[in-house]
């Protein structure tokens, strides 16, 4: 069986709006596959982790942050609402437009088991100007996320969000 990945990218135009979102693949596979992205290197799929390999959450590990989960965390209202949030809140910096700077900024953050977000960081940089805007937009996201689950329980998990800045 051929594996598929879900690719979700946001195109931010010079008019300061997120004008397009591109989705490819099957969203169900995203729960079982992750992509290892490192600056300057091409993304390569990582083999799915068996359920038995996931450490079960215990009372002693309430603050554990999971990388592999059964059900991924979800923005309040789902992916459509996330697209709308980004289109309304990501502003292409004028200086970046003038300098012709464009690219995909990856912001990684934690979705806590209570639905709040924490520790947003740029995990793949393009330029400090675009990085700052992507980080600002993520920091402004509302709480109320649907948290990830493992063994039917809400857990804290990492979430990586790519934001594409493209001058048309």
C-alpha positions, 0 to 999 in steps of 0.5 A: 500500500502506498503511503500518503501524507497530508500537506497543508500550506497557507499562501500569504499574499503581498496583500497581507491575506492568507489567500489559499490553502492546499491540502493533499493526501488523506487526513487520517494518515496524519494521525499515524505518520509524522514528517521529520523536517530540518532546516536545509534538508528535505522532509522524509516520512518517518515510519509509523509508531506502533501503539505499544511503543507509545508510553501510557500516561500516568499520574506521575507524568501529567506534564508529559508532552507526546510526539505520537498520539492516537488522535491529533490536537485540533484547532477550535472548529477544525481545519477550516476555522484554522485557515480562516484564523490564519487568513485574518491574522497573518500579515505579510510584512511590508519590508519582506515584500519590498526585499522579496523574501518568501518561504515556509516558516514552521512554528512548533508549539504544545497543545496542552491537555486542557486545550491551551497552547504553550511554548510556540517556537520557530522550528524552521526559519526563513528570515527573521522578518517572516519568522516574527510574523508567523510566531506573532500569529501563532501566539495570538491563537485562541485557546480551546483546542481539542487536545490530542488523545492517547488511550482515550485520554487527553494529553499534551502534544506537539503541533507543527504548523507550516505558514507559507509566505508567497509574493504573487 
